[in-house]
Amino acid sequence: MNTVTKETRMDLFDTTAYFSSKVPVRAAVRPLLKSAVCALSAKHLQHLYHISDGIDRNSYILSLADEETWHYQSAKHYDQALGYLKTAIDLETYNDSSSDKEEMLAAVAILCLYELMDAPGTAWRAHLSALPLFNDTSASMPAHSSVIIPRTAIKGPIFWSLARQDLLCACMLENLAVVQNRMLTVLVISETSTRLDLKDIRLWQNAGLVTNEHGTLLPSTAISPLDIQNYSGIEEDMKSNELTWLLEKIANHLTMGDTVTLEDFVLPREQRAYLGLNQQHLLDRWNLLMSELEQWYDCLPSTFTEAARTKAQGSTDPRHKLSLEAFEQIWFNLPLCAATIQSYHQARILLLVNQPQQSTAIQSTVSSRLRAYRNALKQALFHAREICGINLANPTDPVRINSVQALFVAGQVFQERREQDAVLEILAGIERDLGWTTQFHAAKLIDEWGRGESNSIGIGRSGRGYRDDWMTP
């Protein structure tokens, strides 16, 4: 059990390693947790067996059963976990016992990862419906501070694990398309808002976010000495969590578009009130988000500074001759910092490509507008290459898994074939090495680039990678 949680990204942003160290111990005597962990473990082994293509099947773990058996064990334990979860919800045992509530929410986080290992579907989003359970109006608030530090796993690693999945869900949408009589799920940037209420400042302060009453991030020096004693994490954890908060604000901003509130957007199109917001208002809202992101970056501790840069050479897969001359390898001392900076570059790209222009009432010239577009593209290319550079520096498995969405965003920026091929191969390597499905991201990128089913470098022809004919019967 410990091996699988270590191989996932659940503890990547948590230096206390809650899911790797504490969950296996609790699972030994907690049926719900045990079933959830076993389901995830079996599914991971099933994926590894499938992609090993006979190479690693002599290993002790994989030799215990074949792929079909691992699939059966995965489905069996998943069904058991859902049964225990339904019983807990029906009996509402979590209302009277903080321990039961912790077990239930930890299991939900694990089951979310179970669903996320494949192309995310409706079951994944259904698990995220548990997020409102974090709203605890009875939480104690120390009189000496407006900032509340998490004192339980529910308000710490479990909350932030699900918050990151909530963010990922807001950046994804399932489009069902019939391709030669087959149903295909393709991931795209979606138009859905986050489930967690960003206006509920106390909810986020309870989870350790240091903000004022208006939801603006405060420097870490704003934490009182007494709060620091009660805080269970370290500064790197806090900075990563802050970026998650900012990314959720960015996701909701993009969802909101030119409406006043998110509630306006979720209405059917024919019922929406089109108020004709001034472009300057949208630009001001965008500038505020960009300013918050830049302030966050400027306040990062030195551990988030890259340790080295080297010229990328060769290929991520020795079977393919792929030029990586356009990239550098960017090395970090801590995996958490590498993954966090990668998400920062993703945030910058999302803001850059969604920057509102000044009102047409302002006498701007065609040259000035084109100059602004070219500058945005130049910056977006820089951040996209940084994302790839971090991936090319031999990061840990959790960092690679966490990078899939950032790579998907970066891939949409690239216009040169060699850079596009590099993204495809990095994605293929993640699925080939770790059993984490990425072919849907690759399919969408190929479609975005107008390349159809063609793939000049034949990425991932072996195993469960990207066969040239994967979209056909």
C-alpha positions as CSV (number, residue, x, y, z in Angstrom):
1,M,0.0,0.0,0.0
2,N,2.8,2.4,0.9
3,T,4.4,1.8,-2.5
4,V,1.4,2.9,-4.5
5,T,0.8,6.1,-2.5
6,K,4.5,6.9,-2.9
7,E,4.2,6.4,-6.6
8,T,1.3,8.9,-6.9
9,R,1.2,12.6,-6.5
10,M,-0.8,12.5,-3.3
11,D,2.1,13.5,-1.0
12,L,4.0,15.5,-3.6
13,F,2.9,18.8,-2.0
14,D,2.8,17.5,1.6
15,T,6.0,17.2,3.5
16,T,4.3,15.4,6.3
17,A,3.6,12.5,3.8
18,Y,0.2,11.9,5.3
19,F,-1.0,9.5,2.6
20,S,2.2,7.5,2.6
21,S,2.9,7.3,6.3
22,K,-0.4,7.6,8.1
23,V,-3.1,6.2,5.7
24,P,-1.5,2.7,5.5
25,V,-1.5,2.4,9.2
26,R,-5.1,3.5,9.5
27,A,-6.1,1.3,6.6
28,A,-5.1,-1.8,8.5
29,V,-8.1,-1.4,10.8
30,R,-10.4,0.8,8.7
31,P,-12.4,-1.2,6.1
32,L,-13.3,1.9,4.0
33,L,-9.7,3.1,3.8
34,K,-8.4,-0.4,3.2
35,S,-10.7,-1.0,0.3
36,A,-9.9,2.3,-1.3
37,V,-6.1,1.8,-1.0
38,C,-6.3,-1.8,-2.3
39,A,-8.4,-0.6,-5.3
40,L,-5.9,2.0,-6.2
41,S,-3.0,-0.4,-5.7
42,A,-4.5,-3.1,-7.9
43,K,-5.4,-0.6,-10.6
44,H,-1.8,0.7,-10.6
45,L,-0.4,-2.8,-10.9
46,Q,-2.9,-3.6,-13.7
47,H,-1.6,-0.6,-15.6
48,L,2.0,-1.5,-15.0
49,Y,1.4,-5.0,-16.1
50,H,-0.2,-3.8,-19.3
51,I,2.5,-1.5,-20.3
52,S,5.4,-3.7,-19.2
53,D,5.0,-5.7,-22.4
54,G,6.8,-8.7,-20.8
55,I,9.9,-6.7,-19.9
56,D,9.2,-6.3,-16.1
57,R,6.7,-9.1,-15.6
58,N,9.3,-11.2,-13.9
59,S,9.3,-8.7,-11.0
60,Y,7.9,-10.1,-7.8
61,I,4.8,-8.0,-7.6
62,L,3.7,-8.3,-11.2
63,S,4.4,-12.0,-11.2
64,L,1.8,-12.6,-8.5
65,A,-1.1,-12.3,-11.0
66,D,-1.8,-11.4,-14.6
67,E,-3.5,-8.3,-15.9
68,E,-7.0,-9.7,-15.8
69,T,-6.6,-10.7,-12.2
70,W,-5.3,-7.3,-11.2
71,H,-8.3,-5.7,-13.1
72,Y,-10.7,-8.0,-11.2
73,Q,-9.1,-7.1,-7.8
74,S,-9.2,-3.4,-8.6
75,A,-12.9,-3.5,-9.5
76,K,-13.7,-5.7,-6.5
77,H,-12.1,-3.4,-3.9
78,Y,-13.4,-0.3,-5.6
79,D,-17.0,-1.7,-5.4
80,Q,-16.4,-2.5,-1.7
81,A,-15.1,1.0,-1.0
82,L,-18.2,2.5,-2.7
83,G,-20.4,0.3,-0.5
84,Y,-18.7,1.4,2.7
85,L,-18.8,5.0,1.6
86,K,-22.5,4.8,0.8
87,T,-23.2,3.3,4.3
88,A,-21.1,6.1,6.0
89,I,-23.1,8.7,4.1
90,D,-26.5,7.2,4.8
91,L,-25.7,6.9,8.5
92,E,-24.0,10.3,8.6
93,T,-21.4,8.8,11.1
94,Y,-19.0,11.6,10.0
95,N,-21.2,14.2,11.8
96,D,-20.4,12.7,15.2
97,S,-16.8,11.5,14.8
98,S,-13.9,13.5,13.4
99,S,-12.0,10.3,13.0
100,D,-14.8,8.8,10.8
101,K,-14.9,12.1,8.8
102,E,-11.2,12.0,8.3
103,E,-11.4,8.4,7.1
104,M,-14.2,9.1,4.7
105,L,-12.6,12.2,3.1
106,A,-9.2,10.4,2.8
107,A,-10.9,7.5,1.1
108,V,-12.7,10.0,-1.3
109,A,-9.3,11.5,-2.2
110,I,-7.9,8.1,-2.9
111,L,-11.0,7.1,-5.0
112,C,-10.6,10.3,-6.9
113,L,-7.1,9.3,-7.8
114,Y,-8.3,5.9,-8.8
115,E,-10.7,7.5,-11.4
116,L,-8.1,10.0,-12.5
117,M,-5.6,7.3,-13.4
118,D,-7.6,6.8,-16.5
119,A,-9.3,9.5,-18.6
120,P,-11.4,11.3,-16.0
121,G,-15.2,10.7,-16.2
122,T,-18.4,11.3,-14.4
123,A,-17.5,9.0,-11.5
124,W,-14.4,11.2,-10.8
125,R,-16.6,14.4,-10.7
126,A,-19.1,12.6,-8.5
127,H,-16.5,11.9,-5.9
128,L,-15.7,15.6,-5.8
129,S,-19.3,16.3,-4.6
130,A,-17.9,15.5,-1.2
131,L,-16.1,18.8,-1.1
132,P,-18.9,20.7,0.6
133,L,-18.3,18.6,3.7
134,F,-15.3,20.8,4.4
135,N,-17.6,23.7,5.2
136,D,-17.4,23.7,9.0
137,T,-19.0,26.8,10.5
138,S,-18.3,25.5,14.0
139,A,-14.6,25.8,13.6
140,S,-12.9,27.5,16.4
141,M,-11.3,30.9,15.7
142,P,-8.6,32.1,18.0
143,A,-9.2,35.6,19.1
144,H,-5.6,36.6,18.7
145,S,-5.4,36.1,15.0
146,S,-7.5,36.4,11.8
147,V,-5.5,33.5,10.4
148,I,-6.4,29.9,11.4
149,I,-3.8,27.2,11.1
150,P,-4.9,23.6,10.3
151,R,-4.7,21.2,13.3
152,T,-6.1,18.1,11.6
153,A,-5.4,16.1,8.5
154,I,-8.9,17.0,7.3
155,K,-8.0,20.7,7.2
156,G,-4.5,20.0,5.8
157,P,-3.3,17.3,3.4
158,I,-6.8,15.8,2.7
159,F,-8.3,19.2,1.9
160,W,-5.5,20.3,-0.4
161,S,-5.4,17.0,-2.2
162,L,-9.1,17.4,-3.0
163,A,-8.7,21.1,-3.7
164,R,-6.1,20.3,-6.4
165,Q,-8.4,17.7,-7.9
166,D,-11.2,20.3,-7.8
167,L,-8.9,22.7,-9.7
168,L,-8.1,20.0,-12.3
169,C,-11.8,19.3,-12.8
170,A,-12.3,23.0,-13.5
171,C,-9.7,22.7,-16.2
172,M,-11.2,19.7,-17.9
173,L,-14.4,18.8,-19.7
174,E,-15.4,15.5,-21.3
175,N,-16.5,15.7,-24.9
176,L,-18.0,12.6,-26.2
177,A,-17.4,12.2,-29.9
178,V,-18.2,9.3,-32.2
179,V,-15.1,8.3,-34.1
180,Q,-15.7,5.5,-36.5
181,N,-18.6,4.1,-34.4
182,R,-16.6,4.3,-31.2
183,M,-17.1,6.6,-28.3
184,L,-14.0,8.6,-27.5
185,T,-13.4,10.8,-24.5
186,V,-11.3,13.9,-25.2
187,L,-10.0,16.3,-22.6
188,V,-10.2,20.0,-23.3
189,I,-10.1,23.2,-21.3
190,S,-13.6,23.4,-19.8
191,E,-16.0,26.1,-18.8
192,T,-16.8,24.9,-15.3
193,S,-16.2,26.7,-12.0
194,T,-14.6,25.2,-8.9
195,R,-16.7,23.5,-6.4
196,L,-14.9,25.0,-3.4
197,D,-16.2,28.5,-2.7
198,L,-13.4,30.9,-3.0
199,K,-15.4,33.6,-1.3
200,D,-15.6,31.5,1.9
201,I,-12.4,33.0,3.3
202,R,-12.7,31.2,6.6
203,L,-12.8,27.8,4.8
204,W,-9.4,28.5,3.2
205,Q,-7.9,30.1,6.3
206,N,-8.9,27.0,8.2
207,A,-6.9,25.1,5.7
208,G,-3.8,27.2,6.4
209,L,-4.1,29.9,3.8
210,V,-2.7,33.2,5.1
211,T,-5.1,35.9,3.7
212,N,-6.8,39.0,4.9
213,E,-10.6,39.3,5.1
214,H,-10.8,40.2,1.4
215,G,-9.0,37.0,0.3
216,T,-5.6,38.7,-0.6
217,L,-2.6,36.6,0.2
218,L,-0.4,37.9,3.1
219,P,3.3,37.3,3.5
220,S,4.3,34.5,5.8
221,T,5.5,37.0,8.3
222,A,1.8,37.7,9.1
223,I,1.6,34.4,11.0
224,S,1.9,34.9,14.7
225,P,4.5,32.9,16.7
226,L,1.6,30.9,18.4
227,D,0.2,30.0,15.0
228,I,3.6,28.9,13.8
229,Q,3.8,26.4,16.7
230,N,0.5,24.9,15.7
231,Y,1.2,24.7,12.0
232,S,2.1,21.2,10.8
233,G,3.8,21.9,7.5
234,I,6.6,24.1,6.3
235,E,6.9,27.1,4.1
236,E,7.3,25.1,0.8
237,D,3.9,23.5,1.5
238,M,2.3,26.8,2.2
239,K,3.6,28.4,-1.0
240,S,2.4,25.5,-3.1
241,N,-1.0,25.7,-1.5
242,E,-1.2,29.4,-2.2
243,L,-0.6,28.8,-5.9
244,T,-3.4,26.3,-5.9
245,W,-5.6,29.0,-4.5
246,L,-4.5,31.5,-7.1
247,L,-5.0,28.9,-9.9
248,E,-8.5,28.3,-8.7
249,K,-9.2,32.1,-8.9
250,I,-7.7,32.1,-12.4
251,A,-9.9,29.2,-13.5
252,N,-13.0,30.9,-12.2
253,H,-12.0,34.2,-13.9
254,L,-11.7,32.4,-17.2
255,T,-15.0,30.7,-16.6
256,M,-16.7,33.9,-15.7
257,G,-15.8,35.6,-19.0
258,D,-17.6,38.9,-19.4
259,T,-20.3,38.1,-16.8
260,V,-20.5,39.7,-13.4
261,T,-20.6,36.5,-11.3
262,L,-20.1,32.8,-11.8
263,E,-23.8,32.4,-11.1
264,D,-24.6,34.3,-14.3
265,F,-22.5,32.0,-16.4
266,V,-24.0,28.7,-15.2
267,L,-27.5,29.8,-16.3
268,P,-28.6,28.5,-19.7
269,R,-27.4,30.7,-22.5
270,E,-30.9,32.1,-23.3
271,Q,-31.3,33.1,-19.6
272,R,-28.0,34.9,-19.2
273,A,-28.0,38.7,-18.7
274,Y,-25.6,40.3,-21.2
275,L,-24.6,43.5,-19.4
276,G,-21.9,44.5,-21.9
277,L,-19.1,45.0,-19.3
278,N,-16.5,47.6,-20.2
279,Q,-13.3,46.1,-21.5
280,Q,-11.4,48.2,-18.9
281,H,-13.3,46.4,-16.1
282,L,-12.2,43.0,-17.5
283,L,-8.7,44.3,-17.9
284,D,-8.6,45.5,-14.3
285,R,-9.8,42.1,-13.1
286,W,-7.0,40.5,-15.2
287,N,-4.4,42.9,-13.9
288,L,-5.3,42.1,-10.3
289,L,-4.8,38.4,-10.9
290,M,-1.5,38.9,-12.7
291,S,-0.4,41.2,-9.8
292,E,-1.3,38.5,-7.2
293,L,0.6,35.9,-9.2
294,E,3.7,38.0,-9.5
295,Q,3.7,38.9,-5.8
296,W,3.4,35.3,-5.0
297,Y,6.4,34.5,-7.2
298,D,8.5,37.4,-5.7
299,C,7.9,36.1,-2.2
300,L,9.1,32.5,-2.9
301,P,11.8,31.2,-0.6
302,S,15.2,30.3,-2.1
303,T,14.3,26.6,-2.3
304,F,12.2,27.4,-5.3
305,T,15.1,28.7,-7.2
306,E,16.4,26.3,-9.9
307,A,19.6,24.4,-8.9
308,A,21.0,24.2,-12.5
309,R,20.3,24.5,-16.2
310,T,21.8,22.3,-18.8
311,K,21.3,22.0,-22.5
312,A,18.8,19.3,-23.4
313,Q,20.3,16.7,-25.8
314,G,19.1,13.5,-27.4
315,S,15.6,12.1,-26.8
316,T,13.4,11.2,-23.9
317,D,13.1,7.8,-25.5
318,P,16.3,6.2,-27.0
319,R,14.1,4.4,-29.6
320,H,13.3,7.8,-31.3
321,K,15.6,10.3,-32.8
322,L,14.1,13.5,-31.6
323,S,15.8,16.8,-31.4
324,L,15.5,18.6,-28.0
325,E,17.8,21.5,-28.9
326,A,15.0,24.0,-28.3
327,F,14.9,23.1,-24.6
328,E,17.0,23.3,-21.5
329,Q,16.9,20.9,-18.6
330,I,15.9,22.7,-15.5
331,W,16.9,21.1,-12.2
332,F,15.4,21.7,-8.8
333,N,16.6,20.3,-5.4
334,L,13.1,19.5,-4.2
335,P,10.4,17.7,-6.2
336,L,7.7,19.8,-4.6
337,C,9.4,23.0,-5.8
338,A,9.8,21.6,-9.4
339,A,6.1,20.7,-9.6
340,T,5.0,24.1,-8.1
341,I,7.1,26.1,-10.5
342,Q,5.7,24.1,-13.3
343,S,2.2,25.0,-12.2
344,Y,3.3,28.7,-12.0
345,H,4.3,28.6,-15.7
346,Q,1.0,27.1,-16.5
347,A,-0.8,29.9,-14.7
348,R,1.2,32.5,-16.6
349,I,0.3,31.0,-19.9
350,L,-3.4,30.9,-19.0
351,L,-3.4,34.5,-18.1
352,L,-1.3,35.6,-21.0
353,V,-3.6,34.1,-23.6
354,N,-6.7,35.4,-22.0
355,Q,-5.6,39.0,-21.5
356,P,-8.4,41.4,-22.4
357,Q,-7.6,44.3,-24.8
358,Q,-8.2,47.9,-24.1
359,S,-11.5,49.3,-25.2
360,T,-11.9,50.0,-28.9
361,A,-12.9,53.4,-27.9
362,I,-9.3,54.1,-27.1
363,Q,-7.4,55.1,-30.2
364,S,-5.0,52.2,-30.3
365,T,-3.3,51.4,-33.6
366,V,-3.2,48.0,-35.5
367,S,0.6,48.0,-34.9
368,S,0.2,48.4,-31.1
369,R,-2.3,45.6,-30.9
370,L,-0.2,43.3,-33.0
371,R,2.8,44.2,-30.9
372,A,0.8,43.2,-27.8
373,Y,-0.2,39.8,-29.4
374,R,3.4,39.1,-30.4
375,N,4.7,39.9,-26.9
376,A,2.1,37.6,-25.3
377,L,3.0,34.8,-27.7
378,K,6.7,35.3,-26.9
379,Q,6.1,35.1,-23.2
380,A,3.8,32.1,-23.5
381,L,6.5,30.3,-25.5
382,F,9.0,31.0,-22.8
383,H,6.8,29.6,-20.1
384,A,5.8,26.6,-22.2
385,R,9.5,25.7,-22.8
386,E,10.1,26.1,-19.0
387,I,7.4,23.5,-18.4
388,C,9.1,21.1,-20.8
389,G,12.5,21.9,-19.4
390,I,11.5,20.8,-15.9
391,N,10.1,17.6,-17.3
392,L,13.4,16.9,-19.2
393,A,15.5,17.1,-16.0
394,N,14.7,13.6,-14.9
395,P,12.0,14.6,-12.3
396,T,10.6,12.1,-9.8
397,D,7.5,10.0,-10.8
398,P,5.0,12.2,-8.8
399,V,6.3,15.3,-10.5
400,R,5.9,13.7,-13.9
401,I,2.3,12.6,-13.1
402,N,1.5,16.1,-11.8
403,S,2.9,17.7,-15.0
404,V,0.3,16.2,-17.4
405,Q,-2.1,19.2,-17.4
406,A,0.8,21.7,-17.6
407,L,2.2,19.9,-20.6
408,F,-1.2,19.9,-22.2
409,V,-1.4,23.7,-21.8
410,A,2.2,24.1,-23.0
411,G,1.6,21.9,-26.0
412,Q,-1.1,24.2,-27.2
413,V,1.4,27.1,-27.3
414,F,3.9,25.4,-29.6
415,Q,3.8,26.0,-33.3
416,E,7.0,24.2,-34.4
417,R,6.8,20.6,-35.2
418,R,9.9,19.6,-33.2
419,E,8.5,21.2,-30.0
420,Q,5.1,19.6,-30.5
421,D,6.7,16.2,-31.0
422,A,8.7,16.7,-27.8
423,V,5.5,17.3,-25.8
424,L,3.9,14.2,-27.3
425,E,6.9,12.1,-26.4
426,I,7.1,13.4,-22.9
427,L,3.4,12.5,-22.4
428,A,4.0,9.1,-24.0
429,G,6.9,8.5,-21.6
430,I,4.7,9.2,-18.6
431,E,2.1,6.6,-19.7
432,R,4.8,4.1,-20.7
433,D,6.8,4.4,-17.5
434,L,4.1,5.1,-14.9
435,G,0.9,3.7,-16.3
436,W,-0.8,7.1,-16.1
437,T,-3.2,7.6,-19.1
438,T,-2.1,10.5,-21.2
439,Q,-3.2,9.5,-24.7
440,F,-6.4,11.6,-24.5
441,H,-4.3,14.7,-23.9
442,A,-2.1,13.8,-26.9
443,A,-5.1,13.2,-29.1
444,K,-6.5,16.6,-28.3
445,L,-3.2,18.3,-29.0
446,I,-2.8,16.6,-32.3
447,D,-6.3,17.7,-33.2
448,E,-5.5,21.3,-32.0
449,W,-2.4,21.3,-34.2
450,G,-4.5,20.2,-37.2
451,R,-2.4,17.0,-37.6
452,G,-5.2,14.6,-37.5
453,E,-4.1,11.0,-36.8
454,S,-0.6,11.4,-38.3
455,N,2.3,11.1,-36.0
456,S,5.7,11.2,-37.7
457,I,7.7,9.8,-34.9
458,G,5.3,6.9,-34.1
459,I,5.2,7.7,-30.4
460,G,4.5,4.8,-28.1
461,R,3.8,2.1,-30.6
462,S,4.5,-0.5,-28.0
463,G,2.6,-1.0,-24.8
464,R,-0.4,1.1,-24.1
465,G,1.0,4.3,-25.7
466,Y,0.0,6.1,-28.9
467,R,-0.5,3.6,-31.7
468,D,-1.0,5.1,-35.0
469,D,-4.3,3.3,-35.3
470,W,-5.6,3.8,-31.7
471,M,-8.6,5.8,-32.9
472,T,-9.8,3.0,-35.2
473,P,-11.5,-0.3,-34.5
